[in-house]
Amino acid sequence: MLSPSLGLMRPSTRSEWVRLRTLVFLRWVAIIGQVSAITVADRYFGLSLDLGLCYLVVGAAVLANLSAIWLAPGNKRLTEAEALLTLLFDLAQLALLLYLTGGLTNPFALLILAPVTISATVLHLNTTLFLGAMAIGLVSLLALFHLPLRLETGEILVIPPMFEFGYWMAIITGIVFIGLYSRRVASEMHAMSDALFATQAALAREQKLTDLGGVVAAAAHELGTPLATIKLTSAELVDDLTRALPDRPELIEDAALIRDQADRCRDILRSMGRAGKEDTHLRQAPLSAVLREAAEPHAHRGKEIVFAVGPGLNDAERQPAILRRPEVIHGLRNLIQNAVDFARTTVWVYGDWSETALTVRILDDGTGFAPQVLGRIGDPFMRPRRTPAERAERPGYEGMGLGLFIAKTLLERSGAEVRFANAPPQDAAPDMPRHGPLPSGAAIEVTWPRARITPAPGADLARNRPMTA
């Protein structure tokens, strides 16, 4: 299951992704091929086949297809049991036809791989193993029991036992290898699909939060003037009533209440957002401000976060403004969260730039990335269940293995190149603060071409856009 906070739930059965219409179409293709092969073998190659039984077996597949079309809508998605029964029928029908046409001496025996491949792609592992075992059992029975191929003269076609054993071994190997290969590729595709869906959901959520912040800021700014007018007028009204109508304290209390409520509205709006309209000022900020915004949710988790920004880390006077894109903030936030999760005491966040590039480095004093996963970092794999010892070592860590993938995907969408390493070299941050511990764990470097992350030259920063309904 994926994170409920993202609103994502993995389907309970993978077979629900396959429509009945798809398997019906594939069966029609198989029926056409079977009829063609039987007809050609009988008329052009002079093989003596029991055409009645052969066409009867093919007719069973035709009836199964017509029944599926009549009894169920074409867009029906099969359950696990329905998909298994469909593939078992195809497997049994093909095995029976092979029994009537020479068993493994029939070159079309290779088609018995098809149901197993489909199962490995769309069904659960236990179902695929069961279907694969059935296929291996049927192939083994066909190697021992089948009707031999005869010519019209009555002569039986015989192949050497070594070749027949080789055919049997090749098909068994094909079932195992093609099944494993299809399963592996399909699993990676499904994992990538789920992870990309989670990435899109995270980006959409971050975009909504950004838009909401702009709306709140605009509301706070727009309501500031009328609230100030109400406060001023109510204060003057209190003074006037106190002088003119001292015997009407209820009127004085009402005017004072209006003034107090205006103050309360001002405080609420101030706590909800910053002053300023939803303009280009809210869509860009200095590099250090963006880094601190990304790290803010993790600033009070018991780990120190050290920031340093500037060329050579000693000149923060003229730092560039960068675009406050949701994917940039969310991606950096995930990377900082990962560093905080695994750091012992300290996380370092460095910003650097040149004429052509802008770089952010995130380092920690933890144990670093595990060597066995270092080459897979950024792939959408799910972490195995943590052991009690791991929970005790990192009680605040609840990662699922998708965080770094989401961060890498979002940052690469913004034009960045993300690199992961262990034990950063001494020049990773040449002028970093020397007090306390030094980076000794994971090192993540994010580099953008400067043109992709900074506002275009000459952008109008002073013009506000009007509020729209």
Beta strands, then each sheet from edge to edge (+ up, - down):
strand 1: 47-48
strand 2: 150-151
strand 3: 284-286
strand 4: 304-309
strand 5: 321-323
strand 6: 346-353
strand 7: 357-364
strand 8: 417-422
strand 9: 442-449
sheet 1: 1+ 2-
sheet 2: 3+ 5-
sheet 3: 4+ 6+ 7- 9+ 8-
end
